[in-house]
């Protein structure tokens, strides 16, 4: 099962990304902890590319479906 999330970056770029269902709770419920830990999250875009995003540049995460 997969879900799409919308990740908004500080520069205004938005990524609609596909993540595995079991990762949703980790990312959304522990959002503050998730961001404060720093580092990178690797996500697969809807287009199928893998993208590494530096978590300190993420300003919001929203579940799309």
mmCIF file of the N, C-alpha and C atoms, coordinates in Angstrom:
data_MODEL
# 
_entry.id   MODEL 
# 
loop_
_atom_site.group_PDB 
_atom_site.id 
_atom_site.type_symbol 
_atom_site.label_atom_id 
_atom_site.label_alt_id 
_atom_site.label_comp_id 
_atom_site.label_asym_id 
_atom_site.label_entity_id 
_atom_site.label_seq_id 
_atom_site.pdbx_PDB_ins_code 
_atom_site.Cartn_x 
_atom_site.Cartn_y 
_atom_site.Cartn_z 
_atom_site.occupancy 
_atom_site.B_iso_or_equiv 
_atom_site.pdbx_formal_charge 
_atom_site.auth_seq_id 
_atom_site.auth_comp_id 
_atom_site.auth_asym_id 
_atom_site.auth_atom_id 
_atom_site.pdbx_PDB_model_num 
ATOM 1   N N  . UNK A 1 1  ? 0.848  -1.185 0.000   1.00 0.00 ? 1  UNK A N  1 
ATOM 2   C CA . UNK A 1 1  ? 0.000  0.000  0.000   1.00 0.00 ? 1  UNK A CA 1 
ATOM 3   C C  . UNK A 1 1  ? 0.889  1.244  0.000   1.00 0.00 ? 1  UNK A C  1 
ATOM 4   N N  . UNK A 1 2  ? 0.513  2.211  -0.801  1.00 0.00 ? 2  UNK A N  1 
ATOM 5   C CA . UNK A 1 2  ? 1.298  3.436  -0.883  1.00 0.00 ? 2  UNK A CA 1 
ATOM 6   C C  . UNK A 1 2  ? 0.406  4.647  -0.661  1.00 0.00 ? 2  UNK A C  1 
ATOM 7   N N  . UNK A 1 3  ? 0.990  5.692  -0.191  1.00 0.00 ? 3  UNK A N  1 
ATOM 8   C CA . UNK A 1 3  ? 0.314  6.967  -0.033  1.00 0.00 ? 3  UNK A CA 1 
ATOM 9   C C  . UNK A 1 3  ? 1.137  8.044  -0.705  1.00 0.00 ? 3  UNK A C  1 
ATOM 10  N N  . UNK A 1 4  ? 0.467  9.112  -1.098  1.00 0.00 ? 4  UNK A N  1 
ATOM 11  C CA . UNK A 1 4  ? 1.196  10.260 -1.618  1.00 0.00 ? 4  UNK A CA 1 
ATOM 12  C C  . UNK A 1 4  ? 1.191  11.340 -0.547  1.00 0.00 ? 4  UNK A C  1 
ATOM 13  N N  . UNK A 1 5  ? 2.326  11.978 -0.398  1.00 0.00 ? 5  UNK A N  1 
ATOM 14  C CA . UNK A 1 5  ? 2.390  13.126 0.498   1.00 0.00 ? 5  UNK A CA 1 
ATOM 15  C C  . UNK A 1 5  ? 2.911  14.309 -0.299  1.00 0.00 ? 5  UNK A C  1 
ATOM 16  N N  . UNK A 1 6  ? 2.516  15.485 0.122   1.00 0.00 ? 6  UNK A N  1 
ATOM 17  C CA . UNK A 1 6  ? 3.015  16.706 -0.488  1.00 0.00 ? 6  UNK A CA 1 
ATOM 18  C C  . UNK A 1 6  ? 4.037  17.293 0.468   1.00 0.00 ? 6  UNK A C  1 
ATOM 19  N N  . UNK A 1 7  ? 5.264  17.397 -0.003  1.00 0.00 ? 7  UNK A N  1 
ATOM 20  C CA . UNK A 1 7  ? 6.341  17.963 0.808   1.00 0.00 ? 7  UNK A CA 1 
ATOM 21  C C  . UNK A 1 7  ? 6.640  19.352 0.267   1.00 0.00 ? 7  UNK A C  1 
ATOM 22  N N  . UNK A 1 8  ? 6.515  20.359 1.113   1.00 0.00 ? 8  UNK A N  1 
ATOM 23  C CA . UNK A 1 8  ? 6.801  21.729 0.700   1.00 0.00 ? 8  UNK A CA 1 
ATOM 24  C C  . UNK A 1 8  ? 8.143  22.149 1.288   1.00 0.00 ? 8  UNK A C  1 
ATOM 25  N N  . UNK A 1 9  ? 8.994  22.684 0.426   1.00 0.00 ? 9  UNK A N  1 
ATOM 26  C CA . UNK A 1 9  ? 10.338 23.076 0.832   1.00 0.00 ? 9  UNK A CA 1 
ATOM 27  C C  . UNK A 1 9  ? 10.391 24.579 1.118   1.00 0.00 ? 9  UNK A C  1 
ATOM 28  N N  . UNK A 1 10 ? 11.454 25.031 1.787   1.00 0.00 ? 10 UNK A N  1 
ATOM 29  C CA . UNK A 1 10 ? 11.574 26.445 2.125   1.00 0.00 ? 10 UNK A CA 1 
ATOM 30  C C  . UNK A 1 10 ? 11.671 27.338 0.894   1.00 0.00 ? 10 UNK A C  1 
ATOM 31  N N  . UNK A 1 11 ? 12.164 26.799 -0.202  1.00 0.00 ? 11 UNK A N  1 
ATOM 32  C CA . UNK A 1 11 ? 12.288 27.608 -1.415  1.00 0.00 ? 11 UNK A CA 1 
ATOM 33  C C  . UNK A 1 11 ? 10.988 27.636 -2.221  1.00 0.00 ? 11 UNK A C  1 
ATOM 34  N N  . UNK A 1 12 ? 9.925  27.035 -1.671  1.00 0.00 ? 12 UNK A N  1 
ATOM 35  C CA . UNK A 1 12 ? 8.631  27.062 -2.343  1.00 0.00 ? 12 UNK A CA 1 
ATOM 36  C C  . UNK A 1 12 ? 8.369  25.876 -3.245  1.00 0.00 ? 12 UNK A C  1 
ATOM 37  N N  . UNK A 1 13 ? 9.395  25.073 -3.507  1.00 0.00 ? 13 UNK A N  1 
ATOM 38  C CA . UNK A 1 13 ? 9.185  23.893 -4.345  1.00 0.00 ? 13 UNK A CA 1 
ATOM 39  C C  . UNK A 1 13 ? 8.325  22.889 -3.604  1.00 0.00 ? 13 UNK A C  1 
ATOM 40  N N  . UNK A 1 14 ? 7.479  22.216 -4.364  1.00 0.00 ? 14 UNK A N  1 
ATOM 41  C CA . UNK A 1 14 ? 6.634  21.192 -3.772  1.00 0.00 ? 14 UNK A CA 1 
ATOM 42  C C  . UNK A 1 14 ? 6.882  19.877 -4.480  1.00 0.00 ? 14 UNK A C  1 
ATOM 43  N N  . UNK A 1 15 ? 6.936  18.818 -3.712  1.00 0.00 ? 15 UNK A N  1 
ATOM 44  C CA . UNK A 1 15 ? 7.102  17.484 -4.268  1.00 0.00 ? 15 UNK A CA 1 
ATOM 45  C C  . UNK A 1 15 ? 5.922  16.641 -3.820  1.00 0.00 ? 15 UNK A C  1 
ATOM 46  N N  . UNK A 1 16 ? 5.205  16.074 -4.785  1.00 0.00 ? 16 UNK A N  1 
ATOM 47  C CA . UNK A 1 16 ? 4.197  15.073 -4.438  1.00 0.00 ? 16 UNK A CA 1 
ATOM 48  C C  . UNK A 1 16 ? 4.934  13.750 -4.536  1.00 0.00 ? 16 UNK A C  1 
ATOM 49  N N  . UNK A 1 17 ? 5.104  13.101 -3.417  1.00 0.00 ? 17 UNK A N  1 
ATOM 50  C CA . UNK A 1 17 ? 5.951  11.918 -3.388  1.00 0.00 ? 17 UNK A CA 1 
ATOM 51  C C  . UNK A 1 17 ? 5.175  10.702 -2.919  1.00 0.00 ? 17 UNK A C  1 
ATOM 52  N N  . UNK A 1 18 ? 5.643  9.555  -3.331  1.00 0.00 ? 18 UNK A N  1 
ATOM 53  C CA . UNK A 1 18 ? 5.016  8.295  -2.968  1.00 0.00 ? 18 UNK A CA 1 
ATOM 54  C C  . UNK A 1 18 ? 5.832  7.656  -1.854  1.00 0.00 ? 18 UNK A C  1 
ATOM 55  N N  . UNK A 1 19 ? 5.168  7.307  -0.769  1.00 0.00 ? 19 UNK A N  1 
ATOM 56  C CA . UNK A 1 19 ? 5.859  6.596  0.299   1.00 0.00 ? 19 UNK A CA 1 
ATOM 57  C C  . UNK A 1 19 ? 5.049  5.372  0.676   1.00 0.00 ? 19 UNK A C  1 
ATOM 58  N N  . UNK A 1 20 ? 5.717  4.418  1.279   1.00 0.00 ? 20 UNK A N  1 
ATOM 59  C CA . UNK A 1 20 ? 5.017  3.207  1.710   1.00 0.00 ? 20 UNK A CA 1 
ATOM 60  C C  . UNK A 1 20 ? 4.086  3.531  2.870   1.00 0.00 ? 20 UNK A C  1 
ATOM 61  N N  . UNK A 1 21 ? 2.962  2.866  2.896   1.00 0.00 ? 21 UNK A N  1 
ATOM 62  C CA . UNK A 1 21 ? 1.926  3.111  3.906   1.00 0.00 ? 21 UNK A CA 1 
ATOM 63  C C  . UNK A 1 21 ? 2.481  3.079  5.326   1.00 0.00 ? 21 UNK A C  1 
ATOM 64  N N  . UNK A 1 22 ? 3.357  2.112  5.617   1.00 0.00 ? 22 UNK A N  1 
ATOM 65  C CA . UNK A 1 22 ? 3.841  1.983  6.992   1.00 0.00 ? 22 UNK A CA 1 
ATOM 66  C C  . UNK A 1 22 ? 4.727  3.146  7.429   1.00 0.00 ? 22 UNK A C  1 
ATOM 67  N N  . UNK A 1 23 ? 5.187  3.964  6.472   1.00 0.00 ? 23 UNK A N  1 
ATOM 68  C CA . UNK A 1 23 ? 6.022  5.112  6.826   1.00 0.00 ? 23 UNK A CA 1 
ATOM 69  C C  . UNK A 1 23 ? 5.214  6.365  7.163   1.00 0.00 ? 23 UNK A C  1 
ATOM 70  N N  . UNK A 1 24 ? 3.933  6.360  6.833   1.00 0.00 ? 24 UNK A N  1 
ATOM 71  C CA . UNK A 1 24 ? 3.089  7.538  7.044   1.00 0.00 ? 24 UNK A CA 1 
ATOM 72  C C  . UNK A 1 24 ? 3.088  7.972  8.509   1.00 0.00 ? 24 UNK A C  1 
ATOM 73  N N  . UNK A 1 25 ? 2.832  7.041  9.417   1.00 0.00 ? 25 UNK A N  1 
ATOM 74  C CA . UNK A 1 25 ? 2.742  7.390  10.833  1.00 0.00 ? 25 UNK A CA 1 
ATOM 75  C C  . UNK A 1 25 ? 4.055  7.952  11.357  1.00 0.00 ? 25 UNK A C  1 
ATOM 76  N N  . UNK A 1 26 ? 5.157  7.345  10.960  1.00 0.00 ? 26 UNK A N  1 
ATOM 77  C CA . UNK A 1 26 ? 6.468  7.820  11.410  1.00 0.00 ? 26 UNK A CA 1 
ATOM 78  C C  . UNK A 1 26 ? 6.694  9.263  10.986  1.00 0.00 ? 26 UNK A C  1 
ATOM 79  N N  . UNK A 1 27 ? 6.315  9.572  9.767   1.00 0.00 ? 27 UNK A N  1 
ATOM 80  C CA . UNK A 1 27 ? 6.609  10.900 9.233   1.00 0.00 ? 27 UNK A CA 1 
ATOM 81  C C  . UNK A 1 27 ? 5.639  11.950 9.764   1.00 0.00 ? 27 UNK A C  1 
ATOM 82  N N  . UNK A 1 28 ? 4.363  11.650 9.773   1.00 0.00 ? 28 UNK A N  1 
ATOM 83  C CA . UNK A 1 28 ? 3.376  12.662 10.119  1.00 0.00 ? 28 UNK A CA 1 
ATOM 84  C C  . UNK A 1 28 ? 3.187  12.820 11.625  1.00 0.00 ? 28 UNK A C  1 
ATOM 85  N N  . UNK A 1 29 ? 3.047  11.723 12.356  1.00 0.00 ? 29 UNK A N  1 
ATOM 86  C CA . UNK A 1 29 ? 2.789  11.825 13.788  1.00 0.00 ? 29 UNK A CA 1 
ATOM 87  C C  . UNK A 1 29 ? 3.999  12.326 14.561  1.00 0.00 ? 29 UNK A C  1 
ATOM 88  N N  . UNK A 1 30 ? 5.190  12.034 14.066  1.00 0.00 ? 30 UNK A N  1 
ATOM 89  C CA . UNK A 1 30 ? 6.394  12.487 14.754  1.00 0.00 ? 30 UNK A CA 1 
ATOM 90  C C  . UNK A 1 30 ? 7.099  13.544 13.913  1.00 0.00 ? 30 UNK A C  1 
ATOM 91  N N  . UNK A 1 31 ? 6.304  14.417 13.323  1.00 0.00 ? 31 UNK A N  1 
ATOM 92  C CA . UNK A 1 31 ? 6.834  15.413 12.388  1.00 0.00 ? 31 UNK A CA 1 
ATOM 93  C C  . UNK A 1 31 ? 7.959  16.247 13.002  1.00 0.00 ? 31 UNK A C  1 
ATOM 94  N N  . UNK A 1 32 ? 7.718  16.787 14.200  1.00 0.00 ? 32 UNK A N  1 
ATOM 95  C CA . UNK A 1 32 ? 8.730  17.631 14.834  1.00 0.00 ? 32 UNK A CA 1 
ATOM 96  C C  . UNK A 1 32 ? 10.024 16.874 15.073  1.00 0.00 ? 32 UNK A C  1 
ATOM 97  N N  . UNK A 1 33 ? 9.909  15.687 15.630  1.00 0.00 ? 33 UNK A N  1 
ATOM 98  C CA . UNK A 1 33 ? 11.080 14.854 15.888  1.00 0.00 ? 33 UNK A CA 1 
ATOM 99  C C  . UNK A 1 33 ? 11.771 14.505 14.582  1.00 0.00 ? 33 UNK A C  1 
ATOM 100 N N  . UNK A 1 34 ? 10.969 14.174 13.596  1.00 0.00 ? 34 UNK A N  1 
ATOM 101 C CA . UNK A 1 34 ? 11.466 13.779 12.280  1.00 0.00 ? 34 UNK A CA 1 
ATOM 102 C C  . UNK A 1 34 ? 12.317 14.883 11.669  1.00 0.00 ? 34 UNK A C  1 
ATOM 103 N N  . UNK A 1 35 ? 11.847 16.123 11.754  1.00 0.00 ? 35 UNK A N  1 
ATOM 104 C CA . UNK A 1 35 ? 12.577 17.249 11.178  1.00 0.00 ? 35 UNK A CA 1 
ATOM 105 C C  . UNK A 1 35 ? 13.810 17.587 12.023  1.00 0.00 ? 35 UNK A C  1 
ATOM 106 N N  . UNK A 1 36 ? 13.657 17.582 13.339  1.00 0.00 ? 36 UNK A N  1 
ATOM 107 C CA . UNK A 1 36 ? 14.761 17.980 14.214  1.00 0.00 ? 36 UNK A CA 1 
ATOM 108 C C  . UNK A 1 36 ? 15.941 17.025 14.142  1.00 0.00 ? 36 UNK A C  1 
ATOM 109 N N  . UNK A 1 37 ? 15.686 15.771 13.800  1.00 0.00 ? 37 UNK A N  1 
ATOM 110 C CA . UNK A 1 37 ? 16.778 14.806 13.687  1.00 0.00 ? 37 UNK A CA 1 
ATOM 111 C C  . UNK A 1 37 ? 17.710 15.165 12.540  1.00 0.00 ? 37 UNK A C  1 
ATOM 112 N N  . UNK A 1 38 ? 17.226 15.954 11.600  1.00 0.00 ? 38 UNK A N  1 
ATOM 113 C CA . UNK A 1 38 ? 18.051 16.356 10.471  1.00 0.00 ? 38 UNK A CA 1 
ATOM 114 C C  . UNK A 1 38 ? 18.316 15.207 9.524   1.00 0.00 ? 38 UNK A C  1 
ATOM 115 N N  . UNK A 1 39 ? 19.297 15.402 8.660   1.00 0.00 ? 39 UNK A N  1 
ATOM 116 C CA . UNK A 1 39 ? 19.616 14.369 7.692   1.00 0.00 ? 39 UNK A CA 1 
ATOM 117 C C  . UNK A 1 39 ? 18.722 14.436 6.474   1.00 0.00 ? 39 UNK A C  1 
ATOM 118 N N  . UNK A 1 40 ? 18.695 13.350 5.759   1.00 0.00 ? 40 UNK A N  1 
ATOM 119 C CA . UNK A 1 40 ? 17.980 13.317 4.495   1.00 0.00 ? 40 UNK A CA 1 
ATOM 120 C C  . UNK A 1 40 ? 16.890 12.260 4.517   1.00 0.00 ? 40 UNK A C  1 
ATOM 121 N N  . UNK A 1 41 ? 15.852 12.493 3.741   1.00 0.00 ? 41 UNK A N  1 
ATOM 122 C CA . UNK A 1 41 ? 14.844 11.472 3.492   1.00 0.00 ? 41 UNK A CA 1 
ATOM 123 C C  . UNK A 1 41 ? 14.871 11.198 1.992   1.00 0.00 ? 41 UNK A C  1 
ATOM 124 N N  . UNK A 1 42 ? 14.899 9.940  1.647   1.00 0.00 ? 42 UNK A N  1 
ATOM 125 C CA . UNK A 1 42 ? 14.864 9.570  0.238   1.00 0.00 ? 42 UNK A CA 1 
ATOM 126 C C  . UNK A 1 42 ? 13.449 9.136  -0.091  1.00 0.00 ? 42 UNK A C  1 
ATOM 127 N N  . UNK A 1 43 ? 12.883 9.774  -1.093  1.00 0.00 ? 43 UNK A N  1 
ATOM 128 C CA . UNK A 1 43 ? 11.509 9.481  -1.476  1.00 0.00 ? 43 UNK A CA 1 
ATOM 129 C C  . UNK A 1 43 ? 11.458 9.192  -2.964  1.00 0.00 ? 43 UNK A C  1 
ATOM 130 N N  . UNK A 1 44 ? 10.431 8.483  -3.351  1.00 0.00 ? 44 UNK A N  1 
ATOM 131 C CA . UNK A 1 44 ? 10.233 8.225  -4.770  1.00 0.00 ? 44 UNK A CA 1 
ATOM 132 C C  . UNK A 1 44 ? 9.142  9.152  -5.261  1.00 0.00 ? 44 UNK A C  1 
ATOM 133 N N  . UNK A 1 45 ? 9.448  9.943  -6.273  1.00 0.00 ? 45 UNK A N  1 
ATOM 134 C CA . UNK A 1 45 ? 8.452  10.875 -6.784  1.00 0.00 ? 45 UNK A CA 1 
ATOM 135 C C  . UNK A 1 45 ? 7.399  10.117 -7.568  1.00 0.00 ? 45 UNK A C  1 
ATOM 136 N N  . UNK A 1 46 ? 6.288  10.803 -7.836  1.00 0.00 ? 46 UNK A N  1 
ATOM 137 C CA . UNK A 1 46 ? 5.218  10.188 -8.603  1.00 0.00 ? 46 UNK A CA 1 
ATOM 138 C C  . UNK A 1 46 ? 5.736  9.768  -9.977  1.00 0.00 ? 46 UNK A C  1 
ATOM 139 N N  . UNK A 1 47 ? 6.717  10.492 -10.485 1.00 0.00 ? 47 UNK A N  1 
ATOM 140 C CA . UNK A 1 47 ? 7.307  10.153 -11.776 1.00 0.00 ? 47 UNK A CA 1 
ATOM 141 C C  . UNK A 1 47 ? 8.234  8.949  -11.725 1.00 0.00 ? 47 UNK A C  1 
ATOM 142 N N  . UNK A 1 48 ? 8.495  8.441  -10.521 1.00 0.00 ? 48 UNK A N  1 
ATOM 143 C CA . UNK A 1 48 ? 9.311  7.245  -10.398 1.00 0.00 ? 48 UNK A CA 1 
ATOM 144 C C  . UNK A 1 48 ? 10.773 7.494  -10.071 1.00 0.00 ? 48 UNK A C  1 
ATOM 145 N N  . UNK A 1 49 ? 11.168 8.769  -9.979  1.00 0.00 ? 49 UNK A N  1 
ATOM 146 C CA . UNK A 1 49 ? 12.559 9.067  -9.632  1.00 0.00 ? 49 UNK A CA 1 
ATOM 147 C C  . UNK A 1 49 ? 12.750 9.024  -8.120  1.00 0.00 ? 49 UNK A C  1 
ATOM 148 N N  . UNK A 1 50 ? 13.947 8.664  -7.696  1.00 0.00 ? 50 UNK A N  1 
ATOM 149 C CA . UNK A 1 50 ? 14.274 8.754  -6.277  1.00 0.00 ? 50 UNK A CA 1 
ATOM 150 C C  . UNK A 1 50 ? 14.937 10.098 -6.022  1.00 0.00 ? 50 UNK A C  1 
ATOM 151 N N  . UNK A 1 51 ? 14.481 10.772 -4.981  1.00 0.00 ? 51 UNK A N  1 
ATOM 152 C CA . UNK A 1 51 ? 15.005 12.090 -4.656  1.00 0.00 ? 51 UNK A CA 1 
ATOM 153 C C  . UNK A 1 51 ? 15.388 12.106 -3.184  1.00 0.00 ? 51 UNK A C  1 
ATOM 154 N N  . UNK A 1 52 ? 16.576 12.611 -2.882  1.00 0.00 ? 52 UNK A N  1 
ATOM 155 C CA . UNK A 1 52 ? 16.968 12.798 -1.487  1.00 0.00 ? 52 UNK A CA 1 
ATOM 156 C C  . UNK A 1 52 ? 16.698 14.246 -1.112  1.00 0.00 ? 52 UNK A C  1 
ATOM 157 N N  . UNK A 1 53 ? 15.957 14.424 -0.036  1.00 0.00 ? 53 UNK A N  1 
ATOM 158 C CA . UNK A 1 53 ? 15.594 15.764 0.409   1.00 0.00 ? 53 UNK A CA 1 
ATOM 159 C C  . UNK A 1 53 ? 16.220 15.991 1.779   1.00 0.00 ? 53 UNK A C  1 
ATOM 160 N N  . UNK A 1 54 ? 16.901 17.132 1.922   1.00 0.00 ? 54 UNK A N  1 
ATOM 161 C CA . UNK A 1 54 ? 17.446 17.494 3.225   1.00 0.00 ? 54 UNK A CA 1 
ATOM 162 C C  . UNK A 1 54 ? 16.283 17.937 4.106   1.00 0.00 ? 54 UNK A C  1 
ATOM 163 N N  . UNK A 1 55 ? 16.083 17.244 5.212   1.00 0.00 ? 55 UNK A N  1 
ATOM 164 C CA . UNK A 1 55 ? 14.904 17.488 6.037   1.00 0.00 ? 55 UNK A CA 1 
ATOM 165 C C  . UNK A 1 55 ? 14.856 18.896 6.631   1.00 0.00 ? 55 UNK A C  1 
ATOM 166 N N  . UNK A 1 56 ? 15.998 19.553 6.788   1.00 0.00 ? 56 UNK A N  1 
ATOM 167 C CA . UNK A 1 56 ? 15.956 20.888 7.393   1.00 0.00 ? 56 UNK A CA 1 
ATOM 168 C C  . UNK A 1 56 ? 15.314 21.922 6.467   1.00 0.00 ? 56 UNK A C  1 
ATOM 169 N N  . UNK A 1 57 ? 15.138 21.570 5.199   1.00 0.00 ? 57 UNK A N  1 
ATOM 170 C CA . UNK A 1 57 ? 14.510 22.498 4.261   1.00 0.00 ? 57 UNK A CA 1 
ATOM 171 C C  . UNK A 1 57 ? 13.022 22.223 4.063   1.00 0.00 ? 57 UNK A C  1 
ATOM 172 N N  . UNK A 1 58 ? 12.490 21.248 4.790   1.00 0.00 ? 58 UNK A N  1 
ATOM 173 C CA . UNK A 1 58 ? 11.068 20.934 4.665   1.00 0.00 ? 58 UNK A CA 1 
ATOM 174 C C  . UNK A 1 58 ? 10.277 21.852 5.588   1.00 0.00 ? 58 UNK A C  1 
ATOM 175 N N  . UNK A 1 59 ? 9.241  22.491 5.050   1.00 0.00 ? 59 UNK A N  1 
ATOM 176 C CA . UNK A 1 59 ? 8.409  23.347 5.895   1.00 0.00 ? 59 UNK A CA 1 
ATOM 177 C C  . UNK A 1 59 ? 7.057  22.720 6.202   1.00 0.00 ? 59 UNK A C  1 
ATOM 178 N N  . UNK A 1 60 ? 6.594  21.800 5.370   1.00 0.00 ? 60 UNK A N  1 
ATOM 179 C CA . UNK A 1 60 ? 5.341  21.121 5.689   1.00 0.00 ? 60 UNK A CA 1 
ATOM 180 C C  . UNK A 1 60 ? 5.233  19.801 4.959   1.00 0.00 ? 60 UNK A C  1 
ATOM 181 N N  . UNK A 1 61 ? 4.465  18.912 5.563   1.00 0.00 ? 61 UNK A N  1 
ATOM 182 C CA . UNK A 1 61 ? 4.173  17.619 4.960   1.00 0.00 ? 61 UNK A CA 1 
ATOM 183 C C  . UNK A 1 61 ? 2.669  17.412 5.074   1.00 0.00 ? 61 UNK A C  1 
ATOM 184 N N  . UNK A 1 62 ? 2.040  17.086 3.960   1.00 0.00 ? 62 UNK A N  1 
ATOM 185 C CA . UNK A 1 62 ? 0.591  16.903 3.946   1.00 0.00 ? 62 UNK A CA 1 
ATOM 186 C C  . UNK A 1 62 ? 0.261  15.597 3.242   1.00 0.00 ? 62 UNK A C  1 
ATOM 187 N N  . UNK A 1 63 ? -0.617 14.812 3.830   1.00 0.00 ? 63 UNK A N  1 
ATOM 188 C CA . UNK A 1 63 ? -1.035 13.562 3.189   1.00 0.00 ? 63 UNK A CA 1 
ATOM 189 C C  . UNK A 1 63 ? -2.072 13.880 2.119   1.00 0.00 ? 63 UNK A C  1 
ATOM 190 N N  . UNK A 1 64 ? -1.824 13.417 0.903   1.00 0.00 ? 64 UNK A N  1 
ATOM 191 C CA . UNK A 1 64 ? -2.757 13.670 -0.193  1.00 0.00 ? 64 UNK A CA 1 
ATOM 192 C C  . UNK A 1 64 ? -3.800 12.578 -0.317  1.00 0.00 ? 64 UNK A C  1 
ATOM 193 N N  . UNK A 1 65 ? -3.390 11.332 -0.140  1.00 0.00 ? 65 UNK A N  1 
ATOM 194 C CA . UNK A 1 65 ? -4.362 10.233 -0.236  1.00 0.00 ? 65 UNK A CA 1 
ATOM 195 C C  . UNK A 1 65 ? -3.894 9.040  0.568   1.00 0.00 ? 65 UNK A C  1 
# 
